[in-house]
Amino acid sequence: MTTRFRNRTEAGQLLAKKLTAYANRKDVLVLGLPRGGVPVAYEVAKALNAPLDICLVRKLGVPGHKELAMGAIASGGVRVLNYDVVSWLNISGKTIDKVAQKELRELQRRDRAYRGDRPPADARDRTVILVDDGLATGSTMRAAVAVLREQQPKSIVVAVPVAPPDTCKTLSAEVEEVVCLMTPEPFYAIGLWYENFAQTTDEEVRELLNERLSAVKHEAISF
């Protein structure tokens, strides 16, 4: 196993090899967490011959330390807090609300930018593979799981290239399966485990979603 991924594309291709049990199944849906999780999810969806969509969530970064997550929000009013961080830094409810309001506006903007007028994919009674480019505290992924549970999927699989062991263990209690290629200790940060961790753009997300949607439609017509 590589100690660092070249980029998100390679990470997705390697991750897909650990998910072959889900290939060519009509009930499987792959959801990427924008923005960085989408290039990884695209490679997974392509390899598994599965449809691709997004699961919109936003990290609630600590003011002044945005990379440190004090929680996350998702569509439908879902909010997940990292109580260890909140209590450690003594963050007030007012501060959390202020950050959440700002992130909600960005959540709504991304929904319009990525999907346009296309409705979200239906997750009911499906096996959903939730993909990100890595996990740190896991708050964002836990918010994604929470919003997805409301849609009553058959099962949820969390699949990521890299994450701390403790985060994987915590998530394992909340979903049916966690697939992670690397669980390094000490972890430090997701970007450390990529040679190229350049920010994914809105345009890249749109292109990948549209490309996979077109491919799925073409495959359906072929059959």
N, C-alpha and C positions, 0 to 999 in steps of 0.2 A: 504494500500500500504506500502511495506517495506521501511525503511529509507535508507537501504544499500542492495545492491545485494551481494549474496554470491560470485558469480563469473560471468563470461561472459555467461556461459551455462544457469544459472538461469535467467539472464537478458534477454537472447534470448527467453526462454520459456515464460516468463511473457509478453514480447513484442508481441510475436505471438498471445497471447490471445486478443490483441487489434486490430489484423489484420485479424480476421476470415472472414471478408467480401471478402477477396481476396483468400480464400481457394478453392482448386480444380478448378481453372480457367486456361484454356489453354493459356491465353494471359499473365499470370503473370510470371515475371522473378525477382529473388532476387539477388542483387549484394551487396557483402560485401566489405568494404574498408579495405585492408590489413594494418597491420596484425590484430590488435585487433578487428576489426569489423567482421572478418570472422567467429569466433566461435559464435557470436551473430546471424549473418546472417544464419549460418548453421541450428540453431534451428528454426529460422523463416521459412526457406525453407522447412525443414522437416515437420513442423506442417501444413504448407499451401499446402503441396504436390506440390511444385514448384521447378523448376531447380535453381541451384546456380552457380554463377560465381563471379568474382572480378571486381571492378572498380579501376584501378590503379591510385592513386594520391599520391603526396608527399608534406608534409608540408614544407614551407620555414621558418625555425626557425631563430630567431634573433641571430647573432653571440654572443656567450657568454651566451645566454639565450635561448637555443634551444626549450624549451617548449612553448615559446611565439611565436606565428605565425605572421609573417609579410606578409604571403600569402601562396599560394600553386600552384603546377603545376600538370598537367595531360597529358596523352598521346595526341599526335596530336598538340603539341605546345600550349596548353591552359595554361594560367597563370592568376591567380586571386590574387590581392594584397589587403592587409588590410591597406588602406590608413591612417586610424587613427594611427596605430602603426608606419607606415613608417614616417609619418610627426612628430609624437610625439618624436621619437628617432632620427629624421633627418638622416635616412638611405639612402645612395647614391644608384644610379642606378647601379653603378659598383659593390657594395657589393651585391645587389640583384641578379645581373647576375652571380656572382661567386658562391653564394649559390645555385642558380637554376641549374647551370651546374653540380655541385656535386650531387644534388638530381635527376637530369635527368639520370645520370649514374646508380644510385640505382634503379630508376624506371624501366630502361631497364633490369637490373639484375633480379629484382623480376618477371618481365614478363616471362623471360626464366625459372626461378626457379619454378614458380607456374604453368604455363601452358604448358611448354615444347613447342611442336610443335602444340598444340591444338589452334585453332582460338578462339577469343573472342565470346561470345554468341551474337546473333543478337538481338538488342533492338528495331528495327524498328517496329512501330505499336503495341508495347507491353506496358503493364502496368508494370513499373519497380519500385521495392521497393529497395531503397538505404539504406543500414544499416551500422551503425558504433556503437562502444561501448559507445559513448557519443560525445557531441559537446562542444567546448569551444568558440572560436571566430567564428567557422563555416567556416573558409577559405577553409579548405580541402574539406568539403562537397560542398561548392559552386563551387569549381573547378571540382568536380565529376559531379555536375549538368550541368555545362557548356559543358563538353566533351560529356555527355550523350545527351544533346539537339541536338547536331550535328547528332546524329544517328536517330533522328525523332521518339522517342517513342510516344505512344498514351498519356501516362501520367506518371508523376514521383511522387512517394511517398517517403518522407524521414522519416525513422523510427529509433529512438534511445531510449535507456533506460533513459538517463539523459542529460540535457542541460540547460543553463541559459534561462530565459524567453525571453530576448531581442534577443538572437540568433534564437530561434524558430520563433519569430515574423518576423525577417528579412527574414528568409528562406521561410516563408509562402507566401511571395510576389513573390517567384521565382519558386515554385513548386505547384502541384495541392493539395497536402495534407502533413501535418507534423504530425507525431504521436510520442509523447514523454511521457514516463511514469512519469518522475519527472522533475520539473523545480524549483529546490531549489534556494533560495536567502538568504544569499550570496552563490555563487557557488564555488569559489576557484579553484578546479581542478577535472577532471573526476575521477581520481583514489581514491579520498576521498569517493566516493559513492559506492565503492566496498570493500568487505572484502579481497578478493583475486584479485589483479590486476597485477599478474605476466605477464611478456612480452610473447606474443604469438610468437612461433618460425616459421621459414620458413617451417619446416617439418610438423608442425601442420596444417598450411594453406594448404599444398599439400594434406595431408591425408584427411582433411575435404572436399576439392573440389572433390577429387577422389571418396570418399565414397558417396557423394551426386550424383555424375555423374553415378556411378554404380547403385544406387538405382533408379534413374530416368529411366535408360535403362531397368532395370528389370521390373519396373512398366509398361513401354511401351510394353514390350514383353508379360506381363501378360494379357494386354488388347487385 
